[in-house]
Amino acid sequence: MQLINYIILFFNMVVVPCVAVPENWNYCYKNMDVWLYPEIQKGWDLYTEKEIPYQNERELLENYK
């Protein structure tokens, strides 16, 4: 159920604004491999708990000590 909510939120926050506003088309569809696909992968890793939120920041702080 939670995954369905994430998909609906993603659709409402990303897809609808890109499709509904013609001025956004050039910005939304340009370089999707740079901004969209990595974020989908990161979201999946967070959802499946392969990564925890702020994991990179935590590791940097631990190495800094």
N, CA, C, O and CB atoms as a CASP TS submission, in Angstrom:
PFRMAT TS
TARGET T0000
AUTHOR 0000-0000-0000
METHOD Language model
MODEL 1
PARENT N/A
ATOM      1  N   MET     1       0.818  -1.194   0.000  1.00  0.00           N
ATOM      2  CA  MET     1       0.000   0.000   0.000  1.00  0.00           C
ATOM      3  C   MET     1       0.862   1.258   0.000  1.00  0.00           C
ATOM      4  O   MET     1       0.553   2.240  -0.674  1.00  0.00           O
ATOM      5  CB  MET     1      -0.931  -0.002   1.200  1.00  0.00           C
ATOM      6  N   GLN     2       1.950   1.210   0.770  1.00  0.00           N
ATOM      7  CA  GLN     2       2.820   2.376   0.854  1.00  0.00           C
ATOM      8  C   GLN     2       3.494   2.643  -0.495  1.00  0.00           C
ATOM      9  O   GLN     2       3.676   3.800  -0.873  1.00  0.00           O
ATOM     10  CB  GLN     2       3.878   2.179   1.954  1.00  0.00           C
ATOM     11  N   LEU     3       3.864   1.596  -1.217  1.00  0.00           N
ATOM     12  CA  LEU     3       4.480   1.765  -2.526  1.00  0.00           C
ATOM     13  C   LEU     3       3.519   2.446  -3.489  1.00  0.00           C
ATOM     14  O   LEU     3       3.932   3.280  -4.294  1.00  0.00           O
ATOM     15  CB  LEU     3       4.927   0.414  -3.088  1.00  0.00           C
ATOM     16  N   ILE     4       2.256   2.098  -3.411  1.00  0.00           N
ATOM     17  CA  ILE     4       1.248   2.736  -4.273  1.00  0.00           C
ATOM     18  C   ILE     4       1.151   4.225  -3.957  1.00  0.00           C
ATOM     19  O   ILE     4       1.022   5.046  -4.864  1.00  0.00           O
ATOM     20  CB  ILE     4      -0.137   2.059  -4.094  1.00  0.00           C
ATOM     21  N   ASN     5       1.212   4.571  -2.680  1.00  0.00           N
ATOM     22  CA  ASN     5       1.185   5.981  -2.291  1.00  0.00           C
ATOM     23  C   ASN     5       2.387   6.723  -2.844  1.00  0.00           C
ATOM     24  O   ASN     5       2.251   7.855  -3.310  1.00  0.00           O
ATOM     25  CB  ASN     5       1.145   6.117  -0.771  1.00  0.00           C
ATOM     26  N   TYR     6       3.573   6.101  -2.803  1.00  0.00           N
ATOM     27  CA  TYR     6       4.767   6.731  -3.353  1.00  0.00           C
ATOM     28  C   TYR     6       4.628   6.966  -4.850  1.00  0.00           C
ATOM     29  O   TYR     6       5.006   8.024  -5.355  1.00  0.00           O
ATOM     30  CB  TYR     6       5.996   5.876  -3.070  1.00  0.00           C
ATOM     31  N   ILE     7       4.094   5.999  -5.549  1.00  0.00           N
ATOM     32  CA  ILE     7       3.915   6.135  -6.994  1.00  0.00           C
ATOM     33  C   ILE     7       2.919   7.251  -7.304  1.00  0.00           C
ATOM     34  O   ILE     7       3.146   8.046  -8.215  1.00  0.00           O
ATOM     35  CB  ILE     7       3.437   4.803  -7.610  1.00  0.00           C
ATOM     36  N   ILE     8       1.840   7.313  -6.569  1.00  0.00           N
ATOM     37  CA  ILE     8       0.844   8.374  -6.780  1.00  0.00           C
ATOM     38  C   ILE     8       1.446   9.739  -6.488  1.00  0.00           C
ATOM     39  O   ILE     8       1.231  10.682  -7.249  1.00  0.00           O
ATOM     40  CB  ILE     8      -0.394   8.143  -5.894  1.00  0.00           C
ATOM     41  N   LEU     9       2.194   9.859  -5.401  1.00  0.00           N
ATOM     42  CA  LEU     9       2.839  11.131  -5.075  1.00  0.00           C
ATOM     43  C   LEU     9       3.852  11.528  -6.140  1.00  0.00           C
ATOM     44  O   LEU     9       3.917  12.695  -6.526  1.00  0.00           O
ATOM     45  CB  LEU     9       3.522  11.047  -3.711  1.00  0.00           C
ATOM     46  N   PHE    10       4.638  10.575  -6.617  1.00  0.00           N
ATOM     47  CA  PHE    10       5.601  10.865  -7.677  1.00  0.00           C
ATOM     48  C   PHE    10       4.878  11.363  -8.925  1.00  0.00           C
ATOM     49  O   PHE    10       5.294  12.342  -9.544  1.00  0.00           O
ATOM     50  CB  PHE    10       6.442   9.613  -8.006  1.00  0.00           C
ATOM     51  N   PHE    11       3.810  10.692  -9.283  1.00  0.00           N
ATOM     52  CA  PHE    11       3.044  11.088 -10.458  1.00  0.00           C
ATOM     53  C   PHE    11       2.508  12.511 -10.296  1.00  0.00           C
ATOM     54  O   PHE    11       2.593  13.317 -11.223  1.00  0.00           O
ATOM     55  CB  PHE    11       1.887  10.103 -10.703  1.00  0.00           C
ATOM     56  N   ASN    12       1.959  12.819  -9.127  1.00  0.00           N
ATOM     57  CA  ASN    12       1.383  14.146  -8.899  1.00  0.00           C
ATOM     58  C   ASN    12       2.433  15.245  -8.825  1.00  0.00           C
ATOM     59  O   ASN    12       2.184  16.368  -9.263  1.00  0.00           O
ATOM     60  CB  ASN    12       0.577  14.141  -7.628  1.00  0.00           C
ATOM     61  N   MET    13       3.601  14.936  -8.276  1.00  0.00           N
ATOM     62  CA  MET    13       4.624  15.966  -8.070  1.00  0.00           C
ATOM     63  C   MET    13       5.566  16.141  -9.256  1.00  0.00           C
ATOM     64  O   MET    13       6.121  17.225  -9.437  1.00  0.00           O
ATOM     65  CB  MET    13       5.429  15.636  -6.850  1.00  0.00           C
ATOM     66  N   VAL    14       5.759  15.109 -10.065  1.00  0.00           N
ATOM     67  CA  VAL    14       6.728  15.187 -11.158  1.00  0.00           C
ATOM     68  C   VAL    14       6.057  15.113 -12.527  1.00  0.00           C
ATOM     69  O   VAL    14       6.280  15.973 -13.378  1.00  0.00           O
ATOM     70  CB  VAL    14       7.750  14.070 -11.028  1.00  0.00           C
ATOM     71  N   VAL    15       5.252  14.107 -12.734  1.00  0.00           N
ATOM     72  CA  VAL    15       4.706  13.869 -14.068  1.00  0.00           C
ATOM     73  C   VAL    15       3.672  14.922 -14.447  1.00  0.00           C
ATOM     74  O   VAL    15       3.747  15.491 -15.536  1.00  0.00           O
ATOM     75  CB  VAL    15       4.083  12.480 -14.143  1.00  0.00           C
ATOM     76  N   VAL    16       2.725  15.186 -13.584  1.00  0.00           N
ATOM     77  CA  VAL    16       1.662  16.136 -13.912  1.00  0.00           C
ATOM     78  C   VAL    16       2.208  17.537 -14.197  1.00  0.00           C
ATOM     79  O   VAL    16       1.823  18.124 -15.208  1.00  0.00           O
ATOM     80  CB  VAL    16       0.651  16.200 -12.774  1.00  0.00           C
ATOM     81  N   PRO    17       3.087  18.106 -13.360  1.00  0.00           N
ATOM     82  CA  PRO    17       3.615  19.434 -13.695  1.00  0.00           C
ATOM     83  C   PRO    17       4.398  19.456 -15.008  1.00  0.00           C
ATOM     84  O   PRO    17       4.382  20.463 -15.716  1.00  0.00           O
ATOM     85  CB  PRO    17       4.505  19.926 -12.575  1.00  0.00           C
ATOM     86  N   CYS    18       5.071  18.376 -15.336  1.00  0.00           N
ATOM     87  CA  CYS    18       5.818  18.344 -16.592  1.00  0.00           C
ATOM     88  C   CYS    18       4.888  18.278 -17.800  1.00  0.00           C
ATOM     89  O   CYS    18       5.155  18.908 -18.823  1.00  0.00           O
ATOM     90  CB  CYS    18       6.773  17.154 -16.606  1.00  0.00           C
ATOM     91  N   VAL    19       3.825  17.536 -17.690  1.00  0.00           N
ATOM     92  CA  VAL    19       2.925  17.351 -18.828  1.00  0.00           C
ATOM     93  C   VAL    19       1.921  18.495 -18.949  1.00  0.00           C
ATOM     94  O   VAL    19       1.565  18.884 -20.062  1.00  0.00           O
ATOM     95  CB  VAL    19       2.185  16.025 -18.699  1.00  0.00           C
ATOM     96  N   ALA    20       1.470  19.027 -17.845  1.00  0.00           N
ATOM     97  CA  ALA    20       0.395  20.014 -17.848  1.00  0.00           C
ATOM     98  C   ALA    20       0.846  21.406 -18.278  1.00  0.00           C
ATOM     99  O   ALA    20       0.039  22.187 -18.782  1.00  0.00           O
ATOM    100  CB  ALA    20      -0.215  20.092 -16.485  1.00  0.00           C
ATOM    101  N   VAL    21       2.125  21.727 -18.085  1.00  0.00           N
ATOM    102  CA  VAL    21       2.611  23.069 -18.390  1.00  0.00           C
ATOM    103  C   VAL    21       3.581  22.976 -19.571  1.00  0.00           C
ATOM    104  O   VAL    21       4.695  22.476 -19.415  1.00  0.00           O
ATOM    105  CB  VAL    21       3.303  23.718 -17.141  1.00  0.00           C
ATOM    106  N   PRO    22       3.170  23.449 -20.744  1.00  0.00           N
ATOM    107  CA  PRO    22       4.026  23.323 -21.937  1.00  0.00           C
ATOM    108  C   PRO    22       5.406  23.973 -21.782  1.00  0.00           C
ATOM    109  O   PRO    22       6.368  23.530 -22.410  1.00  0.00           O
ATOM    110  CB  PRO    22       3.326  23.936 -23.123  1.00  0.00           C
ATOM    111  N   GLU    23       5.510  25.003 -20.965  1.00  0.00           N
ATOM    112  CA  GLU    23       6.810  25.650 -20.778  1.00  0.00           C
ATOM    113  C   GLU    23       7.815  24.717 -20.102  1.00  0.00           C
ATOM    114  O   GLU    23       9.023  24.894 -20.260  1.00  0.00           O
ATOM    115  CB  GLU    23       6.649  26.924 -19.951  1.00  0.00           C
ATOM    116  N   ASN    24       7.333  23.737 -19.360  1.00  0.00           N
ATOM    117  CA  ASN    24       8.211  22.810 -18.651  1.00  0.00           C
ATOM    118  C   ASN    24       8.693  21.649 -19.510  1.00  0.00           C
ATOM    119  O   ASN    24       9.613  20.936 -19.111  1.00  0.00           O
ATOM    120  CB  ASN    24       7.504  22.271 -17.450  1.00  0.00           C
ATOM    121  N   TRP    25       8.097  21.445 -20.674  1.00  0.00           N
ATOM    122  CA  TRP    25       8.409  20.270 -21.479  1.00  0.00           C
ATOM    123  C   TRP    25       9.890  20.173 -21.812  1.00  0.00           C
ATOM    124  O   TRP    25      10.478  19.097 -21.699  1.00  0.00           O
ATOM    125  CB  TRP    25       7.602  20.289 -22.752  1.00  0.00           C
ATOM    126  N   ASN    26      10.493  21.263 -22.216  1.00  0.00           N
ATOM    127  CA  ASN    26      11.911  21.218 -22.584  1.00  0.00           C
ATOM    128  C   ASN    26      12.785  20.869 -21.386  1.00  0.00           C
ATOM    129  O   ASN    26      13.793  20.178 -21.533  1.00  0.00           O
ATOM    130  CB  ASN    26      12.351  22.558 -23.177  1.00  0.00           C
ATOM    131  N   TYR    27      12.412  21.335 -20.220  1.00  0.00           N
ATOM    132  CA  TYR    27      13.225  21.092 -19.030  1.00  0.00           C
ATOM    133  C   TYR    27      12.997  19.703 -18.448  1.00  0.00           C
ATOM    134  O   TYR    27      13.928  19.091 -17.925  1.00  0.00           O
ATOM    135  CB  TYR    27      12.928  22.138 -17.978  1.00  0.00           C
ATOM    136  N   CYS    28      11.793  19.210 -18.533  1.00  0.00           N
ATOM    137  CA  CYS    28      11.475  17.913 -17.933  1.00  0.00           C
ATOM    138  C   CYS    28      12.021  16.744 -18.746  1.00  0.00           C
ATOM    139  O   CYS    28      12.499  15.757 -18.186  1.00  0.00           O
ATOM    140  CB  CYS    28       9.976  17.768 -17.781  1.00  0.00           C
ATOM    141  N   TYR    29      11.948  16.859 -20.055  1.00  0.00           N
ATOM    142  CA  TYR    29      12.332  15.723 -20.887  1.00  0.00           C
ATOM    143  C   TYR    29      13.800  15.744 -21.283  1.00  0.00           C
ATOM    144  O   TYR    29      14.301  14.780 -21.861  1.00  0.00           O
ATOM    145  CB  TYR    29      11.484  15.690 -22.123  1.00  0.00           C
ATOM    146  N   LYS    30      14.492  16.831 -20.977  1.00  0.00           N
ATOM    147  CA  LYS    30      15.902  16.922 -21.311  1.00  0.00           C
ATOM    148  C   LYS    30      16.717  16.264 -20.202  1.00  0.00           C
ATOM    149  O   LYS    30      16.521  16.556 -19.022  1.00  0.00           O
ATOM    150  CB  LYS    30      16.333  18.399 -21.516  1.00  0.00           C
ATOM    151  N   ASN    31      17.615  15.390 -20.580  1.00  0.00           N
ATOM    152  CA  ASN    31      18.540  14.740 -19.645  1.00  0.00           C
ATOM    153  C   ASN    31      17.837  13.945 -18.555  1.00  0.00           C
ATOM    154  O   ASN    31      18.219  14.029 -17.387  1.00  0.00           O
ATOM    155  CB  ASN    31      19.425  15.771 -19.008  1.00  0.00           C
ATOM    156  N   MET    32      16.825  13.183 -18.915  1.00  0.00           N
ATOM    157  CA  MET    32      16.136  12.365 -17.908  1.00  0.00           C
ATOM    158  C   MET    32      17.067  11.332 -17.298  1.00  0.00           C
ATOM    159  O   MET    32      16.895  10.944 -16.143  1.00  0.00           O
ATOM    160  CB  MET    32      14.926  11.668 -18.525  1.00  0.00           C
ATOM    161  N   ASP    33      18.049  10.885 -18.063  1.00  0.00           N
ATOM    162  CA  ASP    33      18.993   9.906 -17.532  1.00  0.00           C
ATOM    163  C   ASP    33      19.890  10.515 -16.459  1.00  0.00           C
ATOM    164  O   ASP    33      20.518   9.792 -15.685  1.00  0.00           O
ATOM    165  CB  ASP    33      19.844   9.334 -18.657  1.00  0.00           C
ATOM    166  N   VAL    34      19.948  11.836 -16.415  1.00  0.00           N
ATOM    167  CA  VAL    34      20.784  12.511 -15.419  1.00  0.00           C
ATOM    168  C   VAL    34      20.026  12.735 -14.120  1.00  0.00           C
ATOM    169  O   VAL    34      20.594  12.559 -13.041  1.00  0.00           O
ATOM    170  CB  VAL    34      21.288  13.848 -15.963  1.00  0.00           C
ATOM    171  N   TRP    35      18.763  13.116 -14.197  1.00  0.00           N
ATOM    172  CA  TRP    35      18.052  13.474 -12.965  1.00  0.00           C
ATOM    173  C   TRP    35      16.974  12.484 -12.575  1.00  0.00           C
ATOM    174  O   TRP    35      16.770  12.269 -11.380  1.00  0.00           O
ATOM    175  CB  TRP    35      17.438  14.825 -13.112  1.00  0.00           C
ATOM    176  N   LEU    36      16.270  11.866 -13.518  1.00  0.00           N
ATOM    177  CA  LEU    36      15.124  11.024 -13.160  1.00  0.00           C
ATOM    178  C   LEU    36      15.529   9.604 -12.789  1.00  0.00           C
ATOM    179  O   LEU    36      15.179   9.130 -11.708  1.00  0.00           O
ATOM    180  CB  LEU    36      14.141  10.980 -14.305  1.00  0.00           C
ATOM    181  N   TYR    37      16.244   8.931 -13.646  1.00  0.00           N
ATOM    182  CA  TYR    37      16.557   7.527 -13.422  1.00  0.00           C
ATOM    183  C   TYR    37      17.393   7.299 -12.160  1.00  0.00           C
ATOM    184  O   TYR    37      17.105   6.365 -11.412  1.00  0.00           O
ATOM    185  CB  TYR    37      17.285   6.972 -14.620  1.00  0.00           C
ATOM    186  N   PRO    38      18.418   8.117 -11.894  1.00  0.00           N
ATOM    187  CA  PRO    38      19.146   7.904 -10.636  1.00  0.00           C
ATOM    188  C   PRO    38      18.283   8.124  -9.392  1.00  0.00           C
ATOM    189  O   PRO    38      18.459   7.433  -8.388  1.00  0.00           O
ATOM    190  CB  PRO    38      20.343   8.825 -10.579  1.00  0.00           C
ATOM    191  N   GLU    39      17.361   9.072  -9.448  1.00  0.00           N
ATOM    192  CA  GLU    39      16.497   9.313  -8.286  1.00  0.00           C
ATOM    193  C   GLU    39      15.493   8.188  -8.090  1.00  0.00           C
ATOM    194  O   GLU    39      15.150   7.858  -6.954  1.00  0.00           O
ATOM    195  CB  GLU    39      15.761  10.639  -8.440  1.00  0.00           C
ATOM    196  N   ILE    40      15.018   7.598  -9.174  1.00  0.00           N
ATOM    197  CA  ILE    40      14.133   6.433  -9.045  1.00  0.00           C
ATOM    198  C   ILE    40      14.897   5.278  -8.407  1.00  0.00           C
ATOM    199  O   ILE    40      14.368   4.587  -7.536  1.00  0.00           O
ATOM    200  CB  ILE    40      13.564   6.009 -10.432  1.00  0.00           C
ATOM    201  N   GLN    41      16.144   5.068  -8.839  1.00  0.00           N
ATOM    202  CA  GLN    41      16.967   4.015  -8.256  1.00  0.00           C
ATOM    203  C   GLN    41      17.224   4.282  -6.771  1.00  0.00           C
ATOM    204  O   GLN    41      17.151   3.365  -5.954  1.00  0.00           O
ATOM    205  CB  GLN    41      18.296   3.897  -9.014  1.00  0.00           C
ATOM    206  N   LYS    42      17.523   5.524  -6.426  1.00  0.00           N
ATOM    207  CA  LYS    42      17.770   5.869  -5.025  1.00  0.00           C
ATOM    208  C   LYS    42      16.500   5.670  -4.190  1.00  0.00           C
ATOM    209  O   LYS    42      16.564   5.173  -3.065  1.00  0.00           O
ATOM    210  CB  LYS    42      18.266   7.328  -4.906  1.00  0.00           C
ATOM    211  N   GLY    43      15.361   6.056  -4.740  1.00  0.00           N
ATOM    212  CA  GLY    43      14.094   5.838  -4.038  1.00  0.00           C
ATOM    213  C   GLY    43      13.813   4.371  -3.812  1.00  0.00           C
ATOM    214  O   GLY    43      13.322   3.989  -2.750  1.00  0.00           O
ATOM    215  N   TRP    44      14.120   3.538  -4.802  1.00  0.00           N
ATOM    216  CA  TRP    44      13.916   2.097  -4.646  1.00  0.00           C
ATOM    217  C   TRP    44      14.854   1.539  -3.578  1.00  0.00           C
ATOM    218  O   TRP    44      14.453   0.706  -2.765  1.00  0.00           O
ATOM    219  CB  TRP    44      14.138   1.369  -5.988  1.00  0.00           C
ATOM    220  N   ASP    45      16.118   2.007  -3.586  1.00  0.00           N
ATOM    221  CA  ASP    45      17.065   1.544  -2.577  1.00  0.00           C
ATOM    222  C   ASP    45      16.617   1.948  -1.171  1.00  0.00           C
ATOM    223  O   ASP    45      16.784   1.177  -0.225  1.00  0.00           O
ATOM    224  CB  ASP    45      18.461   2.103  -2.865  1.00  0.00           C
ATOM    225  N   LEU    46      16.060   3.127  -1.030  1.00  0.00           N
ATOM    226  CA  LEU    46      15.540   3.546   0.275  1.00  0.00           C
ATOM    227  C   LEU    46      14.331   2.716   0.667  1.00  0.00           C
ATOM    228  O   LEU    46      14.188   2.328   1.827  1.00  0.00           O
ATOM    229  CB  LEU    46      15.170   5.034   0.258  1.00  0.00           C
ATOM    230  N   TYR    47      13.457   2.440  -0.300  1.00  0.00           N
ATOM    231  CA  TYR    47      12.253   1.672  -0.016  1.00  0.00           C
ATOM    232  C   TYR    47      12.590   0.234   0.387  1.00  0.00           C
ATOM    233  O   TYR    47      11.958  -0.328   1.282  1.00  0.00           O
ATOM    234  CB  TYR    47      11.328   1.676  -1.233  1.00  0.00           C
ATOM    235  N   THR    48      13.583  -0.356  -0.275  1.00  0.00           N
ATOM    236  CA  THR    48      13.957  -1.740   0.026  1.00  0.00           C
ATOM    237  C   THR    48      15.012  -1.823   1.127  1.00  0.00           C
ATOM    238  O   THR    48      15.516  -2.904   1.433  1.00  0.00           O
ATOM    239  CB  THR    48      14.471  -2.426  -1.231  1.00  0.00           C
ATOM    240  N   GLU    49      15.340  -0.684   1.715  1.00  0.00           N
ATOM    241  CA  GLU    49      16.270  -0.571   2.835  1.00  0.00           C
ATOM    242  C   GLU    49      17.680  -1.039   2.492  1.00  0.00           C
ATOM    243  O   GLU    49      18.409  -1.498   3.371  1.00  0.00           O
ATOM    244  CB  GLU    49      15.753  -1.360   4.002  1.00  0.00           C
ATOM    245  N   LYS    50      18.076  -0.926   1.207  1.00  0.00           N
ATOM    246  CA  LYS    50      19.467  -1.143   0.833  1.00  0.00           C
ATOM    247  C   LYS    50      20.298   0.053   1.266  1.00  0.00           C
ATOM    248  O   LYS    50      21.508  -0.053   1.470  1.00  0.00           O
ATOM    249  CB  LYS    50      19.601  -1.379  -0.689  1.00  0.00           C
ATOM    250  N   GLU    51      19.643   1.173   1.401  1.00  0.00           N
ATOM    251  CA  GLU    51      20.286   2.406   1.834  1.00  0.00           C
ATOM    252  C   GLU    51      19.380   3.047   2.875  1.00  0.00           C
ATOM    253  O   GLU    51      18.156   2.941   2.790  1.00  0.00           O
ATOM    254  CB  GLU    51      20.555   3.378   0.626  1.00  0.00           C
ATOM    255  N   ILE    52      19.971   3.702   3.842  1.00  0.00           N
ATOM    256  CA  ILE    52      19.176   4.402   4.842  1.00  0.00           C
ATOM    257  C   ILE    52      19.264   5.902   4.567  1.00  0.00           C
ATOM    258  O   ILE    52      20.251   6.360   3.993  1.00  0.00           O
ATOM    259  CB  ILE    52      19.664   4.066   6.289  1.00  0.00           C
ATOM    260  N   PRO    53      18.264   6.665   4.960  1.00  0.00           N
ATOM    261  CA  PRO    53      18.310   8.108   4.720  1.00  0.00           C
ATOM    262  C   PRO    53      19.550   8.736   5.359  1.00  0.00           C
ATOM    263  O   PRO    53      19.918   8.412   6.488  1.00  0.00           O
ATOM    264  CB  PRO    53      17.040   8.780   5.263  1.00  0.00           C
ATOM    265  N   TYR    54      20.169   9.621   4.627  1.00  0.00           N
ATOM    266  CA  TYR    54      21.361  10.355   5.071  1.00  0.00           C
ATOM    267  C   TYR    54      22.543   9.436   5.371  1.00  0.00           C
ATOM    268  O   TYR    54      23.392   9.766   6.198  1.00  0.00           O
ATOM    269  CB  TYR    54      21.032  11.171   6.304  1.00  0.00           C
ATOM    270  N   GLN    55      22.598   8.300   4.711  1.00  0.00           N
ATOM    271  CA  GLN    55      23.690   7.356   4.931  1.00  0.00           C
ATOM    272  C   GLN    55      25.035   7.968   4.543  1.00  0.00           C
ATOM    273  O   GLN    55      26.010   7.824   5.280  1.00  0.00           O
ATOM    274  CB  GLN    55      23.449   6.069   4.137  1.00  0.00           C
ATOM    275  N   ASN    56      25.100   8.646   3.404  1.00  0.00           N
ATOM    276  CA  ASN    56      26.356   9.256   2.965  1.00  0.00           C
ATOM    277  C   ASN    56      26.827  10.325   3.941  1.00  0.00           C
ATOM    278  O   ASN    56      28.015  10.402   4.258  1.00  0.00           O
ATOM    279  CB  ASN    56      26.195   9.860   1.573  1.00  0.00           C
ATOM    280  N   GLU    57      25.910  11.142   4.413  1.00  0.00           N
ATOM    281  CA  GLU    57      26.271  12.190   5.360  1.00  0.00           C
ATOM    282  C   GLU    57      26.775  11.598   6.667  1.00  0.00           C
ATOM    283  O   GLU    57      27.738  12.094   7.251  1.00  0.00           O
ATOM    284  CB  GLU    57      25.078  13.104   5.623  1.00  0.00           C
ATOM    285  N   ARG    58      26.121  10.537   7.124  1.00  0.00           N
ATOM    286  CA  ARG    58      26.531   9.877   8.370  1.00  0.00           C
ATOM    287  C   ARG    58      27.946   9.311   8.235  1.00  0.00           C
ATOM    288  O   ARG    58      28.762   9.440   9.147  1.00  0.00           O
ATOM    289  CB  ARG    58      25.537   8.747   8.741  1.00  0.00           C
ATOM    290  N   GLU    59      28.230   8.681   7.083  1.00  0.00           N
ATOM    291  CA  GLU    59      29.561   8.128   6.864  1.00  0.00           C
ATOM    292  C   GLU    59      30.612   9.229   6.822  1.00  0.00           C
ATOM    293  O   GLU    59      31.705   9.054   7.361  1.00  0.00           O
ATOM    294  CB  GLU    59      29.594   7.320   5.570  1.00  0.00           C
ATOM    295  N   LEU    60      30.306  10.350   6.199  1.00  0.00           N
ATOM    296  CA  LEU    60      31.251  11.460   6.154  1.00  0.00           C
ATOM    297  C   LEU    60      31.539  11.997   7.552  1.00  0.00           C
ATOM    298  O   LEU    60      32.687  12.284   7.889  1.00  0.00           O
ATOM    299  CB  LEU    60      30.715  12.578   5.262  1.00  0.00           C
ATOM    300  N   LEU    61      30.490  12.132   8.363  1.00  0.00           N
ATOM    301  CA  LEU    61      30.686  12.627   9.725  1.00  0.00           C
ATOM    302  C   LEU    61      31.494  11.648  10.566  1.00  0.00           C
ATOM    303  O   LEU    61      32.337  12.064  11.362  1.00  0.00           O
ATOM    304  CB  LEU    61      29.340  12.891  10.389  1.00  0.00           C
ATOM    305  N   GLU    62      31.244  10.347  10.397  1.00  0.00           N
ATOM    306  CA  GLU    62      31.997   9.356  11.159  1.00  0.00           C
ATOM    307  C   GLU    62      33.475   9.350  10.755  1.00  0.00           C
ATOM    308  O   GLU    62      34.349   9.175  11.604  1.00  0.00           O
ATOM    309  CB  GLU    62      31.391   7.965  10.959  1.00  0.00           C
ATOM    310  N   ASN    63      33.749   9.537   9.478  1.00  0.00           N
ATOM    311  CA  ASN    63      35.137   9.569   8.995  1.00  0.00           C
ATOM    312  C   ASN    63      35.837  10.864   9.414  1.00  0.00           C
ATOM    313  O   ASN    63      37.062  10.905   9.522  1.00  0.00           O
ATOM    314  CB  ASN    63      35.175   9.423   7.460  1.00  0.00           C
ATOM    315  N   TYR    64      35.070  11.895   9.643  1.00  0.00           N
ATOM    316  CA  TYR    64      35.651  13.186  10.017  1.00  0.00           C
ATOM    317  C   TYR    64      36.148  13.196  11.457  1.00  0.00           C
ATOM    318  O   TYR    64      37.090  13.913  11.792  1.00  0.00           O
ATOM    319  CB  TYR    64      34.631  14.295   9.821  1.00  0.00           C
ATOM    320  N   LYS    65      35.509  12.395  12.304  1.00  0.00           N
ATOM    321  CA  LYS    65      35.843  12.388  13.751  1.00  0.00           C
ATOM    322  C   LYS    65      37.230  11.907  14.010  1.00  0.00           C
ATOM    323  O   LYS    65      37.657  11.843  15.163  1.00  0.00           O
ATOM    324  CB  LYS    65      34.879  11.525  14.520  1.00  0.00           C
TER
END
